[in-house]
Amino acid sequence: MDGDETQLSTNLAENFDQALKYHQDLEDSDLSTNDDKYQEKVKKAINLLEKATEMVNKLELFSVNETIDDIPTKSLRYLLLPALLGYFSSKLQNKARKDIIQITDIYYKDFLKRVRSYEVCPVDYDLDDQDQETSGDGDSDKQVKIKSGEPDLEQMARDRDRKIQTYRAQKELQNQLETLQTIVNSSKEDVSDEKLREFYTLLIKRWVGLAIEELRSMIREKEILRQMERPVKRQENLSKKQPFKPFIITRSELQKQVYGLGYPSVPTVTIEEFINTKIIEGSLSETKPGQVNSLMEWAKNPDLKRQQEEEDDEQKEKEAEKEDHESLRKAREWDEFKDENKRGWGNRHNRS
């Protein structure tokens, strides 16, 4: 190994160790996920891991058709790079949750594919299905029941048993790792290759369990996000249909096209289209052509209705004035009659 490769290996180890430290800090932290200090560590860790991934590729530490037995002990831990990237990516708050889940999903599945390819340990998860609706068991009935909202009691019981088994296995792995971690830390450079290899292998197995649980959890979260999107889309569709839009009545199809070009947001209709629409709606009744209030005449001349209303108002005023003159005349005649005929004068029978 030349000087450049040695320096690259050193930088790779430093970046990886620092990212692991950030991971431990976040696990032990009491800060909320959206805290600025928390997010700062997340972003720094992702940056370190991305650089470490580039260094691994430059050093060509892994190749196809290899198994875990072919990988040098010191390179084993770098199989964890995509798993750690998945972990830190899931903690991001600067993107839409749907996008974060998609990125995390890619990293965790890439990690599990590598573990399966290098035969590190069995991977009890279907990595071929890119959008699983189940908890990895491919049960089509479960898919239907998830979509319909119907609870699957049998599947819930299986999930509960699986979680208990996973918890116990993870707890046992954690205990073994803590024991080996003490040996590795105390021995430092003197730790045997066998112990170091065992430690890294157990660490990878523990992350396999964590990655699978995270993927299964994200399946449920993706379904929740889909359910949340559907009412929003329905509401958007309703809001597009309900508001009233003004329209322009045109005499011909050509005028309709011209108005449409000038006013793309204002619907235009021809006279015939307008009439047919109103008749179907029942908001207007069709009268015989030739009548003053004919629907056709009104559509051809929108001002006709206003003119008719003005004429009607004028006619009503004239009638009112005529009625007033007639009423005034009758009132005057009645006054004159009362002046000429005093009260009681008409009843003078048998009186002198």
C-alpha positions, 0 to 999 in steps of 0.5 A: 500500500503506497502513501496515498492509499495509507493516508486514504485508509487513515482518513476513512477510519477517522471519518467512520469512527467520528460518525459512530461517535455521532451515532452514540451521542444521538442515542444518548441525547435528550434533545428532540429530533428537530433541535438545531444541535441534534440536526447539526450532528445528523448532517455532519455524520451524513457528510462524513459517511458519504465521504467514507463511502467514496474512500471505500470505492477508491480503495476498492475494499469490496468486490463481487463474488466475495463472502465475509471470509474473503473480507479483511477484518479491518474492512468488515465494519465498512459494510455498515456504511449504508446502514448508518446512512439510513439511520442518520437520513431517517432523522433529517427534518429539512425535507418532506417526510415522504422523501426522507422515508424513500432515501432511508428505504434505499440505504437500508435495503442496500445494506441488507443486500450487501449482507446477503450477498457476502453471506454474513447472516440470513436476512428475513426480509423480501428485498425484491419488492420495492413497495411492500404493503406487508411486514415482509411476509408477502401476504396478499390478504394482509394487503387488502385488509390494510387498504380497507382498514379492516384489522387482521387479528391473526397478522397482529398476533404474528407481528407481536410474536415476531417483535418479541423474538426480535427483541430477545435476539437483539438483547442477546446480541447487545449483551455479547457486543458489550462484552466484546466492546470491553475487550476491544477497548481495553486491549486496543492494538493488542486485540486478537484478529479473531475477537475483532472479527467476531465483534464486527460480525455481531455489530453487523448482525445487530444492524441487520435486525435494526434495519429490518425493523425500521423498514417494516415500520416505514411500511406502516408510515408510508401507508399513513402518509398515503391515507393523509394525501387522499382527503387532500386530493379529494378536497382539491378536486372539489375546490376546483369544481365548486367555485363559480366562473364567469363566462363570455357568450360569443356569436360563433365558434370562431369568436369563442376561440379568439376570446379563449386566446385572449382570456384563457381563465374565462370560459367562453360559450357560443349562443347555441351552447349557452341555450342548450346548457340553460335548458338542460339545467332548467334555469331558463325556459325556451320560448317561441322564436319571434317573441320579445322575451325569446331565449334566442333573442336574449342570447343574441342581444344581452342588452335586450333584457335591460331594455325590456326592464327599462321599458317595463319600469317606464310603463309602470311609472306612467300607469302610476301617474295615470292612477294618481291623476284619476285618484286626484280627480275623484277626490276633488269631485267628492269634496265638491259633492260634500260641500253642496250636500250637507250631512243629513240633507237627503233624509227629509221625508215627512218633514216640513 
